[in-house]
Amino acid sequence: MQNPKKEMVAQLHNICALGDTAKLNVLLSHSSSLINETAENGWTALMYGARNGHFDVVKSLLEKGCDKSLVNKSRQTALDIAKFWGHKHIVNLLSNSKGGPIPHVLVNAEEEYENYFSSTFLDRRSDKRTGTDWLKAKQTQASSVYIVFSNLNPLVTLIEAKDGSKDPEIKLCRLQVEDVKEYLSKPDDAVLVFLGVEKQSSIHHSGEVNRDWGGQDDPLIAWFALNINDISTDQFKRKYEDCYFLQPPMTAFLQLTHKEAGVLAQARAVLAWHSRYRFCPTCGGATSIDEGGYKRTCLKEGCPSLKGVHNTSYPRVGKTIKQMQLFS
């Protein structure tokens, strides 16, 4: 039989992990005693909010009197967790809060980014790259998201501010399989890379990613990058009226949100590698794309690159490399 209290604690922790402040406030208005309850791993609601950098969730919990000195089974406080994951705005909030109303100077605190292009809302799920059947199923799933490039230039759209007070925002166009299926049927004319799955769709209240989903009906929302040479925006305008391929100079990338910028950096770095290494660096032979776009395998029998692990078969996608690819 399920324990009702444990279920409510699990719900509270999941809400904080996802950053849903509205649901958090509603739940605690009825069950305020749950605020410091821990999961089996010793994590509290505050720790889950701090782990994922949710400023409003952490702020609300502190104002409601949660105990920020509690430690989990790894002897970590919420502050330790925020420091480990690099959420400086949460570190600042936890370090300066003494309970009660949050000082005004902290209410509008903005997150600092050590590397603007290193954030992402995707779990890259490298374990899925070798799952050929899983990847094929996800490529045709209606919920999957495609970001499209033409000659490495991303398809973006302008979003008007709701109140009209700010300049339009640049956003990545998020397409579906119906928008790109004609290109997926021509692999020789396009390069497809698996970017990962949305973190929000795979978060479990225990703080661990659920790795047991199988088959094409699993709830993971997959993202792909698709580079097609020399196409126009005409066919995409029926869905995004103001869409266009962003052209150099690439300083316009800085107009994207930091999380979209991180997705763009990952996608463009891998696609740029494919554009430069179409042939085997070891023997010059033709290659095929494997492992979700993260490996090129030589098709020439007897090539030394087919024995053992060779760095010529894989892209380099570290932070510095990604930034070089973005602005090159």
C-alpha positions in Angstrom: 0.0 0.0 0.0 1.3 3.4 -0.9 2.2 5.8 1.9 0.2 9.1 1.3 2.8 11.2 3.1 5.7 9.8 1.0 3.7 10.4 -2.2 3.2 14.1 -1.2 6.8 14.5 -0.3 7.8 13.0 -3.7 5.4 15.3 -5.4 6.9 18.3 -3.6 10.4 17.4 -4.5 9.4 16.8 -8.2 7.8 20.2 -8.3 10.9 21.9 -6.9 13.1 20.0 -9.3 11.0 21.2 -12.3 10.9 24.8 -11.0 7.1 25.1 -10.7 6.8 27.9 -8.1 3.0 28.2 -8.5 2.4 24.5 -7.7 4.9 24.7 -4.9 3.0 27.5 -3.2 -0.3 25.8 -3.6 1.0 22.5 -2.1 2.7 24.2 0.9 -0.4 26.3 1.6 -2.2 23.0 2.5 0.8 21.0 3.8 3.4 23.4 5.2 4.8 20.6 7.4 6.3 18.9 4.4 8.8 21.7 3.7 11.8 20.0 5.3 10.8 16.4 4.7 13.6 14.4 3.0 13.7 11.7 0.4 15.5 8.4 0.9 18.7 10.0 -0.3 18.3 12.7 2.3 17.5 15.4 -0.2 15.0 18.2 0.7 12.8 20.4 -1.5 15.4 23.2 -1.1 18.2 20.9 -2.4 16.2 20.0 -5.5 15.5 23.6 -6.3 19.2 24.5 -5.7 20.4 21.6 -7.8 18.5 22.9 -10.9 19.1 26.6 -10.3 15.5 27.6 -9.8 15.8 31.0 -8.1 12.0 31.6 -7.5 11.6 28.1 -5.9 14.6 28.6 -3.6 13.4 32.1 -2.7 9.9 30.9 -1.9 11.1 28.0 0.3 13.4 30.3 2.2 10.6 32.8 2.8 8.4 30.0 4.1 11.0 29.1 6.7 12.7 26.0 5.3 15.9 24.8 7.1 18.8 25.4 4.8 21.3 23.8 7.2 20.0 20.3 6.6 22.4 17.8 5.0 21.8 14.9 2.7 23.3 11.4 2.9 26.4 12.8 1.1 26.8 15.4 3.9 25.8 18.2 1.5 23.7 21.3 2.2 21.7 23.0 -0.4 24.4 25.6 -0.6 27.0 22.9 -1.2 24.9 21.6 -4.0 24.4 25.0 -5.6 28.2 25.6 -5.5 28.9 22.2 -7.0 26.6 22.8 -10.0 27.8 26.4 -10.5 24.5 28.2 -9.8 26.1 31.5 -8.5 22.7 33.2 -8.2 21.5 30.4 -5.9 24.8 30.5 -3.9 24.3 34.3 -3.5 20.7 33.8 -2.3 21.5 31.1 0.2 24.5 32.8 1.5 22.8 36.1 2.2 19.3 34.9 3.4 18.7 34.7 7.1 15.0 33.7 6.8 11.9 35.8 6.3 11.4 38.2 3.4 14.2 38.2 0.9 16.2 41.5 0.7 15.2 43.5 -2.4 18.7 43.5 -3.7 18.5 39.7 -4.1 15.0 39.5 -5.5 16.1 40.5 -9.0 19.3 38.6 -8.9 20.3 37.3 -12.4 22.1 34.1 -13.0 25.8 34.5 -14.0 27.3 32.3 -16.7 31.0 31.4 -16.8 30.5 30.2 -20.3 27.4 31.5 -22.1 27.4 28.6 -24.6 27.8 25.8 -22.0 24.2 25.8 -20.6 21.6 23.5 -22.0 18.1 22.1 -21.2 19.0 18.8 -22.8 20.4 15.6 -21.3 22.7 14.4 -24.1 22.1 10.7 -23.3 25.2 9.3 -24.9 24.0 5.9 -24.0 21.3 6.3 -26.6 23.7 7.1 -29.5 24.4 3.4 -30.2 20.7 2.4 -30.0 19.9 2.4 -33.7 16.3 1.2 -33.3 15.6 3.7 -30.6 17.1 6.6 -32.7 15.1 5.6 -35.8 11.9 5.4 -33.7 12.6 8.9 -32.3 13.3 10.4 -35.7 9.7 9.7 -36.7 8.0 10.5 -33.4 5.7 13.5 -33.5 7.0 14.9 -30.3 10.7 15.0 -31.4 12.2 18.4 -32.1 14.4 19.3 -35.1 16.6 22.4 -35.4 17.6 23.0 -39.0 20.8 24.5 -40.5 21.6 25.5 -44.0 25.4 25.5 -44.6 25.8 25.6 -40.8 23.5 28.6 -40.5 20.7 28.0 -38.0 17.0 28.6 -38.8 15.7 31.2 -36.4 12.6 33.3 -35.9 11.8 36.7 -34.4 9.4 36.7 -31.5 7.7 40.0 -30.7 7.7 41.0 -27.0 4.1 40.7 -25.6 4.1 44.2 -24.2 5.9 45.7 -27.2 8.4 47.3 -24.9 11.5 45.4 -26.1 13.1 44.5 -29.4 12.0 41.2 -30.9 13.8 38.1 -29.5 15.6 35.6 -31.7 14.6 32.0 -31.1 15.6 28.7 -32.7 12.8 27.4 -34.9 11.6 24.1 -33.4 10.4 21.9 -36.2 8.7 18.5 -36.2 9.3 15.5 -38.4 6.5 16.5 -40.8 8.5 19.7 -41.6 11.7 17.8 -42.5 10.7 14.3 -43.5 11.6 14.9 -47.2 15.2 15.6 -46.1 15.4 12.7 -43.7 14.6 10.4 -46.7 17.7 11.8 -48.5 20.6 11.0 -46.1 23.2 11.8 -48.8 22.0 15.4 -48.9 21.8 16.0 -45.1 23.6 15.4 -41.9 21.6 14.4 -38.8 22.9 14.6 -35.2 21.1 13.4 -32.1 21.4 16.2 -29.5 19.8 14.6 -26.5 16.4 14.6 -24.7 14.7 17.3 -22.7 15.7 17.2 -19.1 12.3 18.1 -17.8 10.7 15.1 -19.4 13.1 12.7 -17.8 13.4 14.1 -14.2 12.4 11.7 -11.5 11.6 12.9 -8.0 14.6 10.9 -6.6 16.9 13.3 -8.5 18.1 10.6 -10.9 17.3 10.2 -14.6 15.0 7.3 -15.3 17.0 5.1 -17.6 14.4 2.3 -18.1 12.2 3.8 -20.8 12.1 1.6 -23.9 10.4 1.6 -27.3 9.1 4.4 -29.4 6.3 5.2 -26.9 8.6 6.3 -24.1 8.0 9.9 -23.0 11.5 11.2 -23.7 11.4 14.2 -26.1 14.4 13.8 -28.4 16.1 16.7 -30.1 18.0 16.5 -33.5 20.1 18.9 -35.5 19.7 18.7 -39.3 22.1 20.4 -41.7 21.0 20.7 -45.3 23.1 22.5 -47.9 21.7 25.4 -49.9 18.0 25.4 -49.0 15.8 28.4 -48.6 13.3 29.4 -45.9 10.3 29.3 -48.2 9.0 25.9 -47.1 9.3 26.8 -43.4 7.5 30.1 -43.7 4.1 28.4 -43.5 4.9 27.6 -39.9 7.2 30.4 -39.0 6.3 33.6 -40.8 9.4 35.5 -39.7 11.9 32.7 -40.0 15.3 33.0 -41.7 18.8 31.4 -41.7 21.0 33.4 -39.4 24.0 34.6 -41.4 27.6 35.6 -40.3 28.8 37.6 -38.4 27.6 35.2 -35.7 27.6 37.7 -32.9 23.8 37.5 -33.3 24.1 34.1 -31.4 24.4 36.2 -28.3 20.8 37.3 -28.7 19.6 33.8 -28.0 18.7 32.8 -24.4 21.7 31.1 -22.7 20.1 27.7 -22.8 19.2 27.9 -26.5 22.7 29.2 -27.1 24.1 26.0 -25.4 22.0 23.7 -27.7 23.1 25.7 -30.7 26.8 25.5 -29.7 26.6 21.7 -29.4 24.7 21.3 -32.7 26.9 23.5 -34.8 30.2 22.2 -33.4 29.3 18.6 -34.3 27.9 19.6 -37.7 31.0 21.7 -38.5 33.1 18.6 -37.7 31.1 16.6 -40.2 31.5 19.3 -42.9 35.3 19.2 -42.5 35.8 15.4 -42.0 33.7 13.8 -44.7 36.6 11.5 -45.6 38.7 9.3 -43.3 41.7 11.3 -42.0 43.7 8.0 -41.7 43.4 6.7 -45.3 41.3 9.2 -47.2 38.4 6.7 -47.8 34.7 7.4 -47.7 33.0 7.3 -44.3 29.6 6.7 -42.8 27.9 8.5 -39.9 27.3 6.4 -36.8 26.4 6.7 -33.1 23.8 9.4 -33.6 26.2 11.6 -35.5 29.1 11.4 -33.0 31.3 9.1 -35.1 32.4 8.7 -38.7 33.4 5.1 -39.6 35.7 4.4 -42.5 34.2 2.2 -45.2 37.5 1.0 -46.6 38.3 -2.5 -45.5 41.6 -2.8 -43.6 41.8 0.9 -42.6 43.8 1.2 -39.3 41.1 3.4 -37.9 38.7 0.3 -37.8 40.9 -1.3 -35.1 40.8 0.1 -31.6 39.7 3.6 -30.7 41.0 6.5 -32.8 40.4 10.2 -32.1 40.1 10.8 -35.8 36.7 9.0 -35.7 35.1 11.3 -33.1 34.5 15.1 -32.9 36.0 17.4 -30.3 33.2 19.3 -28.6 34.8 20.9 -25.5 33.8 24.4 -24.5 36.7 26.1 -26.3 36.2 24.1 -29.5 32.5 24.9 -29.5 33.1 28.6 -29.3 35.7 28.4 -32.1 33.2 26.6 -34.3 30.5 29.2 -33.5 32.4 32.2 -34.5 34.5 30.7 -37.4 
